[in-house]
Amino acid sequence: MKTILLVDDSRAVRLAGRRIMAAIGLDVLEAEHGEEALNMVREHEVDVVLLDWNMPIMNGLEFLKALRADNELPQPTVIMCTTENDMERIIEAMQAGANEYVMKPFTEDIVRGKLQETGVLEIA
């Protein structure tokens, strides 16, 4: 079973994400900000990160840059999941190493599709 790390400072978003990921059949880990997420990637086998942009302590872009710059860390698939819909922000995230980009609010179908597109899930 694949493991997803939900990184969002909103408890409600993490709860909704947890329900969706369980329905898809993924194990779920959670982090409230990028610093906590980096620790989770160090300590657990993480296949994919669903990453918010706007968070305290370390935002999603800072996390993404730190993750991609550290050759010692595993490199899971990263899907930005945010309300940031400006094309410049999307390009910035993709250039920093995001594999995909999802707008909030997200649905199970949208997330499943992105997981299939990135190769995390097999296409049924």
C-alpha positions in Angstrom: 0.0 0.0 0.0 1.3 3.5 -0.9 1.7 6.2 1.7 0.6 9.8 1.2 1.7 12.7 3.4 -0.9 15.4 3.7 0.7 18.8 4.5 -1.7 21.5 5.4 -2.1 23.8 8.4 -5.9 23.4 8.2 -7.1 20.5 10.3 -10.3 20.4 8.3 -8.5 20.1 5.0 -6.3 17.3 6.5 -9.5 15.5 7.7 -11.2 15.8 4.3 -8.0 14.7 2.6 -7.7 11.7 5.0 -11.2 10.5 4.1 -10.5 10.8 0.3 -7.1 9.1 0.6 -8.6 6.2 2.6 -11.3 5.8 -0.1 -8.5 5.7 -2.7 -6.7 3.1 -0.6 -3.7 5.0 0.6 -2.0 5.0 4.0 -2.1 8.6 5.3 0.4 10.6 7.3 -0.1 14.3 8.2 2.0 17.4 8.8 0.9 20.9 9.7 3.8 22.7 8.0 6.8 22.1 5.8 9.3 21.7 8.6 7.2 18.9 10.1 6.8 17.4 6.6 10.5 17.2 6.1 10.9 15.3 9.3 8.1 12.9 8.2 9.9 12.3 4.9 13.1 11.5 6.8 11.3 9.1 9.2 8.7 7.4 7.1 8.5 5.8 3.6 6.4 8.4 1.7 5.4 7.8 -1.9 3.6 11.1 -2.5 3.1 14.5 -0.8 -0.1 16.5 -1.1 1.3 19.9 -0.3 -0.4 23.2 0.6 1.4 26.4 -0.3 0.4 28.8 2.5 1.5 27.6 5.9 3.3 29.0 9.0 6.9 28.0 10.0 7.8 26.7 6.5 5.5 27.1 3.5 4.9 24.6 0.8 7.3 26.2 -1.7 10.1 26.4 0.9 9.5 22.7 1.8 9.6 21.7 -1.9 12.8 23.5 -2.5 14.4 22.0 0.6 13.2 18.5 -0.3 14.5 18.7 -3.9 17.8 20.2 -2.8 18.6 17.4 -0.3 20.1 14.4 -2.1 20.1 12.4 1.1 16.3 12.5 1.3 13.9 10.2 -0.6 12.2 12.1 -3.4 8.5 11.4 -3.3 6.0 12.6 -5.9 4.8 16.1 -4.9 1.4 17.5 -5.8 0.8 21.1 -4.8 -2.7 21.4 -3.5 -3.6 25.1 -2.9 -5.8 28.0 -3.5 -2.9 29.8 -5.3 -4.2 29.8 -8.9 -2.1 32.5 -10.5 -0.1 31.0 -13.5 3.1 32.5 -12.2 2.7 30.6 -8.9 2.0 27.4 -10.7 5.0 27.8 -12.9 7.1 28.6 -9.8 6.0 25.5 -8.1 6.6 23.3 -11.1 10.1 24.8 -11.6 10.9 24.1 -7.9 10.1 20.4 -8.5 6.3 19.9 -8.1 5.1 17.0 -10.2 1.5 18.2 -10.4 -0.8 21.0 -9.2 -4.3 20.7 -7.8 -6.7 23.6 -6.9 -8.6 23.6 -3.7 -11.2 22.4 -3.0 -10.3 19.0 -4.5 -12.4 15.9 -5.0 -11.6 12.2 -4.9 -11.8 12.0 -8.7 -9.4 14.9 -9.2 -6.8 13.5 -6.7 -7.1 10.0 -8.1 -6.6 11.4 -11.6 -3.4 13.3 -10.5 -2.1 10.2 -8.7 -2.6 8.2 -11.9 -1.0 10.8 -14.1 2.1 10.9 -11.9 2.3 7.1 -11.8 1.6 6.8 -8.1 -1.6 4.8 -8.8 -2.2 2.4 -11.7 -4.9 3.4 -14.1 -7.8 1.1 -13.6 
